[in-house]
């Protein structure tokens, strides 16, 4: 007869072994949210809300452990240890915390050297000229003086065959885009996935200048995925766009994408539930027209 204490101890040890085995087999993805302005329209540049939603969506894939960094940069960089991919959904143009200090830049470079997947979403793709070399090395593109940005309607219904486009359905949206990037010579390592521009809208006919989503197989190893859309939180309601981004993050982490795409089910209620609370900005008051000079 097995002693009850020994039996319980055996169960505890077995559970620990199973848990340790699961942890060893899990794929860790770190989501870094940029700072969200308190005074702004609800949903606009809601990096935290988007990362919280991505955390839930990514974990619909068994074995994925999505870890959230709530504001710009972790207090303890050990959070990056063991990460298969790191996602930056932040402001750009020099506002990225991961470019703010030499130590932060070195930390990202260390991850790139270790072949960690690198994902940049929305304005995070815009590096300042001082970091053009890092931009080219990490994401395979540079936003420069000839690049463009703005909001316009676009229809996305043509996608190349790629693991990231698995299960992606057409969508139509008015989003905030960045395009006209400088890519490597002969587009080496680059796979365009989505296009958007003011003239050709979402058609691949816009050519390289209209690329707004792409992958980069880094020469030294490692995968990168970039997407310049997702200006506002409501864009997550577009099932096709949501599928593209979740597939892209998982692909960057080395996860095999099913033929029908990774699971990323979400209705409007779920998506809205992750929005960050904001304070409405004060209404702009038009200055009163100056009174005409008195006639003498």
Secondary structure by P-SEA (a helix, b strand, c coil): cccaaaaaaaaaaaaaaaaaaaaaabbbbbbbbccccccccccccaaaaaaaaaaaaaaccccbbbbbbcccccccccccccccbbbbbccccccccccccaaaaaaaaaaaaaccbbbbccccccccccaaaaaaaacccccccccbbbbbbbbbcccccccccccccccccccccccccccccccccccccbbbccccccccccccccccccccccccbbbbbbbcccccccccccaaaaaaaaaaaaaaaccccccccccccccaaaaaaacccccccccccccccccccccc
